[in-house]
Amino acid sequence: MEDEFATFVRSALARAGTEADETDLAVIRLADAAYGPDREALMSADLSAAPVEHDCDPSRPPSGTGRVR
């Protein structure tokens, strides 16, 4: 029986037209174990006080003109 994680990963990859074998799942599990907690913390962080950079251009460093709302 496949666990929820494997089902989710296989479904998500199948939707993109990719099949995942057991090696793929093992690598994805490892990456999730390493980065998952920090990713979840970032996703749940309250960033409402972070300054907004209206002239955001990823090819340049931050302008420093963002203001806190």
C-alpha positions in Angstrom: 0.0 0.0 0.0 1.3 3.4 -0.9 1.4 6.2 1.6 -0.2 9.7 1.2 3.2 11.3 0.4 3.9 8.9 -2.5 0.4 9.2 -3.8 0.6 13.0 -3.7 4.0 13.1 -5.4 3.1 10.6 -8.1 -0.2 12.5 -8.8 1.6 15.8 -9.0 4.3 14.5 -11.3 1.8 12.6 -13.5 -0.2 15.8 -14.0 3.1 17.3 -15.4 3.5 14.2 -17.6 6.3 12.6 -15.5 6.4 9.2 -13.9 8.1 8.7 -10.6 9.8 5.4 -9.7 11.0 4.4 -6.2 14.4 6.1 -6.6 12.6 9.4 -7.5 10.4 9.1 -4.5 13.4 8.4 -2.2 15.1 11.5 -3.5 12.0 13.6 -3.1 11.4 12.3 0.4 15.0 13.2 1.3 14.6 16.7 0.0 11.3 17.1 1.8 12.9 15.9 5.0 15.8 18.4 4.6 13.9 21.4 3.4 10.3 20.7 4.4 10.3 22.2 7.9 12.0 25.5 6.8 9.7 25.7 3.7 6.7 25.3 6.0 8.0 27.9 8.4 8.4 30.3 5.5 5.0 29.6 4.1 3.3 30.2 7.5 5.4 33.3 8.4 3.6 36.6 8.8 5.4 38.9 6.3 2.9 41.7 6.5 5.4 44.0 8.1 8.1 43.3 5.5 8.8 46.3 3.2 7.3 46.2 -0.2 9.7 46.7 -3.1 7.5 48.3 -5.8 10.3 48.4 -8.4 11.3 44.8 -7.9 13.8 43.7 -10.6 15.4 40.3 -9.9 18.4 41.2 -12.0 19.3 44.0 -9.6 19.9 44.1 -5.8 17.0 45.6 -3.7 16.6 49.3 -4.1 16.0 50.0 -0.4 13.0 52.2 -1.2 10.4 49.8 0.1 8.2 51.2 2.8 6.5 49.3 5.6 2.7 49.6 5.3 
